[in-house]
Amino acid sequence: MPAEEYGTYFGLTGFSLLFMILLDLGITNYNNREVAISKEYYKSNFWSIIGTKSILSLIFFLIASVIGFFIGFTQTDFIIFGLLALNQCLLSFNTYLRSNISAIHHFKTDGILSVIDRLFVIISLGVIIWTSLTTIQIDLFVFIIAQTIGLALTFILAWIANSKYLGKADFTFHRKAVIELLKKSMPYAVIIALMTLYTRLDSVLIMHLLPSGRSEAGVYAMSYRLLDAAAIVGTLLAGQLLPIFASNLVNKARLNSIVKWSTLLVFIPSILATILCSILGSDIMQFLYPEKYTLNSGNVFTILIWCIPGMVLVNIFGTLLTSAGKVKRINQLALAACVINIIGNLLFLPLYGLKAAAFTAIFTQIFFGFMCFQYARTIYK
């Protein structure tokens, strides 16, 4: 896939993620914590949450499309964005459905559901690229549609998994219950919004601030997609740790033990892996992208990969603070991280290009991760 074409995909994906908060408004994180504490919350609120998320999906489509129109989306941009938005909606529902499964500690089922969509994409695109079983040619639309099918398959299976633990369906829209739910989940929504902003805004700024924005975004995306792949491990870890932390808040000794082992088993290996990837960065990029590799892409990856330690700290200690209900403090830290990221990109991106975006991303992630660690240590030392 040409760098400019993938750059368009990367930029529009970043744009859609900026509005992903509208799909959930913190409901999933709040729900995960509450179900881990009380299993009855699961059954009593399931259908209200499904109805609420359906309405939020329509609002997401409308607002993002209107803003896309005003910032100059082309017809092709709108088509691509429409497919990406559909994928974001499916992903949002899947995340909620999986949060119920993980909150009741059915981690094996949750683990299987977490890889189905990616496994489908890998297998389907592998068949297209490396076999002669189909005449389909790989392009941007085939790539996105493969993701859509994988996410839809996950949604069906996740729904079946949830239906085993629910009673009779209730399609009554309880307005007061929904309003109360949104009030309680809103602080969690702000966390997601701020974290999405400082991790995805750089792709949008690259497209609009650099002379060859779409092509440069494609080069940046080559490194960022590997960072995203590495971050999946941390994201899965956070999803498992949230209900475990929430259910052990009253047992401080056990909680400290869980935090200690999580740090030893994940953070230290992440440092070693980052060092190795940084040393072999150019070789890794040249191996993965033999036709697209440039010295610039290798240098960007070597820098950008150092985001991982900060991201792992957030996945452990940010999750610990979330489970303890310290949402206000996390929002303050995330807001500071956003300010750092935006100012850094606006000041240095036009002057130093992609390296500036990579260094800004590192500083932002390490700042947020370290501050979460420090605040958690003051509470649970």
N, C-alpha and C positions, 0 to 999 in steps of 0.2 A: 504494500500500500504506500503510495507516495507520501513524503513527509508533509506536504502542504495539505493533503486530504486528511491525514491523521491529525494534523494540527487543528483543522476545522472541527473534527470530532472531539479532540481534547478540550478545545476552547468552549464548544457548546455543552460538553459534559460538565465542565466547570461552571458554566452559566446555569445549567439546570440544577446543579447541586446547591447553588446559592439560595435557591427557593425551596429546597427539599424540606426545610423546617416547616413549611406550610402543610406538608403531608402528615405531620405527626404532632407537632406542637408539644413535644416532650412526653407524649402519652406512653410510649413504649418503655422508656427508662423508669418513669414513675410506676407503671404497671408492673414491671419486673421486680422492683423493690417491694411493692405492696403484696404481690402474690407470694414472694419468698417469705414474707412475714406472716401472711394469712392466706391459706389456700382458698377460702371462701370468696375472697375478692375476685378470683378468676371467674367463677361461674356467674356471680351476680352482676358483673360489669362487661362481660364479653360482647354481648350484642349491642350494647350502647356504644362501646368503643368502635366496633365494626361500622356502625351507622355514622358515627362522627368522622372516622377516617375516610369514608366514602364522600362525604360532603367536602372535607378538606382537600380531597383529590381534585374535585371540580374547581375549587378556588385556586389551587396551585396551577392548573392548566390555564385558567383565565388570566391571572395576574402575570405569570411568566410570559405568556403569549403577547399581552399588551405591551409589556416592557421590551420584548424582543422586536416588536413592530417599531417602537420609537427609537431604538438604537440601530435600526437599519438592517434587520435580518433580510436576507434574500429568500426567494421561494424555496430554494434547496435547503437553506438554513432552517426554515420552518418545518420542512418535512423531516429532516434529521432530528430537530428538536422534539417534534411530536413523538417520534419513536423513542427517543431518550427519556422523555417525560413519562411515557407509558411504562418504560422500564423502571423509572424511579418510583412510580406508584406501586408496581408489583413488588419491588424491593421493600418498600415501606410496609406493605401488608405482610410480606414474608418475615420481616424483622419482628413485627408485633406477634405474629403467630408463633414464631420460634421463641420469643421471650417468655411466653406462657410455658412452653415445654421445658426450657432451661430453669425457670423459676421453681418448678416442681421437681427439679433435680433429675430429669430424664435426659442426661447429658449425651448419651449414646444416640438417641433419636435426634437431638438437636445437632450433633456433630454430622450426622448423615445428611440432614436437611441443609446444612451450611455449605456443602460441597456439590450438591446435585446440579445447580445451575452452571457452575464453573466446569464441572465434569462434562456436561452436555456440550458446552461451547468448545471445549478442547477436542472432544471426540468428533463432533460434527464438522468443525473446521479442519481437523486433521484428515478426515475422509475426503473433503473437498480439495485440500492442498496436495496430499501425498498419494491419493489413489485415483483410479480411473472409473470408479463406481458411479460418478455423476459428472454431468457436463457443466455444472454450475461453476462460475468463475468468482473467486473471492474479490469482494470490493467492500466499500464502507457499509452499504445497506445490508449485504449478506452478513457481515460481522455483527451489526446491531440486531438484526432479526434473530440470529442464532442466540443472542443474549435474551431476547424477548421470550423465545420458546423455552429456554432453560429456566427463566424466572417463572413463567407460567406453570411449568411442570412442578417446580418447587412449591408454588402456591397451592396447587391441587393436593399434593402430598401433605403439606403442612396443615391444610384445612382438615384433611382426613385424620391426621394425628391429633388435632385439637378436638375433633368431634367425639372422640372416644371418652373425653372427660367432661362433656357438657350434657345438659339435660335438653329439654324441648326448646326449639328455637323460639325466640321472642323478637318479633319485628316491630314492636311498639317503640316509638321514638320518645324517650324520657327526657324532655327538654331540661328540666331542673338538674337531673343527674349529670347530663352532658356538660352543662355550664359549670357545675361544681367540679367535675373532672378536669375541665380545661383550666380552671383557676388553680388547681393543685399542681397540674402538670406544666404550667407556663414557665416556671423557673428552669425546669429541665429543658424546655424548648429553647430558652435563651442560650443555654450552654451549647446545644447542638448548633444553633445559628452562628454563634461566635466562632466555634471550632471549625465549622464549614467555611466561614468567611476567611479565616487566616490560612487555611490549607488549600483553598481552591481559587481565591481571587487572583493569585499570581498568573494563572493561565489566561484569565480574561485580560489582565493588564498587559501581558506579553503581546496578545493579539492586537491591542489598541495603541500601545506606546512605542513599539519597535517598528522600524520601517518595513521590514518583511515579516510582519507579525504572525501570519498563519504558518509560514515556513519555520520561523523560530519557535513557535509553539509546538510544532511537530518534533523538532529536535529536543526541546525540553521534555516533551511527553515520552520520548524514548527512555529517558532516565526515570521519569516520574512513575511510569507504569511498573517499573521494577520496584520502586519504593512502595507503591500501592500493594504489590504482590507480597513484599516482606511485611507490610503493615497488617495483612490479613491475620497473621499469627497473633499479633497483639490484640487485634479486634476480637478474635475468637476467645482469647484469654480473658478480656474484659467482660465479655458476655457470660463466661463461666463464673468469674469471680464476683460479679455483682450480687447474685442471689446467695452465694456462699458468705460473702462479707455481711450482707443484710441479716442473714439468719444467725450470725455469730457476734453481733454487736454487743450483746450483754456478757459474753464470755471473752474478756479482754486478753487473757493468756492465750487462748486458742486463736483469737483473731491475729495477735502479734505473730504467732507461729506460722499462720497461713501467709501473712504478708512477707515474712522472712523467707520462707521457702519459694514463694512466687518470685521474689527478687533474685534469689540465688539461681533458680532454674531458668529464668527468662532474661533478666537484665544483663547479667554477666556474660552469658552466651551472645547476647545481642551486641555487646561491645566488641567481642572477639570477631564476630561475623562482619561487623562494620569495618574493623581494621583490615580484615582480609579483602573485603570488597573494594575498599579504598585503594589498597596496594595494587590489586589486579583489575581496577576499574576499566582501564582502556582495553585490556584483553577481553574482559567480560562483554563489553559493548561491541567489540569487533567480532566476537564469536556469535553474538545474538543478531547483530545487524551487519553482516559482511558487505552488503551493497549500499547501506545508508551511513555506515560509520564515518565519522569525521573526528578530527582531533578535538574539536569543540564539544561534541557529544560525550566523548570520553572524559574530558575535564569536568563537564557539568555533573556527570554521574559520580565521579570521584568525590566531588564536594557534597552533592545532594544526599548521598547515602548516609551521611553523618546526622541526618534527621532522626534515624532509627532510635538511638538511645533516648532522646527526648520523648519520642512517641511511646516507647515502652514505659517510661516513668509515668506518663499520663495514664496509660492503660492500667497500671497497677494502683498508683496513689490517687489519681483522679477518680478512679472507680471506687476506691475506699472512701473518699470524701463524699462521693455521690450516695453511696449506700448509707452513710451516716447522716445524710440530709444536710450536709454543709454546702448547699447549692449556692447560696449568696456569695460565699467566699470564692467558689470556683468561677462564678460569673465575673467577679471583679478581676481575677487573674486572667481569664479568657479575654476580657475586654482590653486589658493591658497588652496581651499578646497580639490582638487585632491591630491596635494602634501602632505597635512596633512594626508589624508586618506591612501595613499600608504605607506608613511613612518611609520605611526602608525601600520598598519597591518604587514609590513615587520619586524618591530622591536619587536612587542609584541605578535603577533599571534602564532609564534612557542613556546613562553615561557608560555603564559597564556591561550591559546586556544580560545574558542568561546566567553568568556567574554571580551577578548581583542578586538575582532572584533566588539562586541556590543558597548563597550565604545568608540571605534574609530568612529563608525557610529554616535553616539550621538554627539561627539565633532565636527565632520565634519558638520553635519546638523545644529547644533546651531550656529556654527561659520558663515556659509554661510547665514543663515536666519537673524542673528543679523546684519551682515555687510550690507545686502540688506536694512534692516530697517533703519540703520544709514544713509546710502547714500541717501535713499529716503527722509528721514527727513530733510537732509541738502538742498535738492532741493525744497521741497514743504512745508517747515515750515511756 
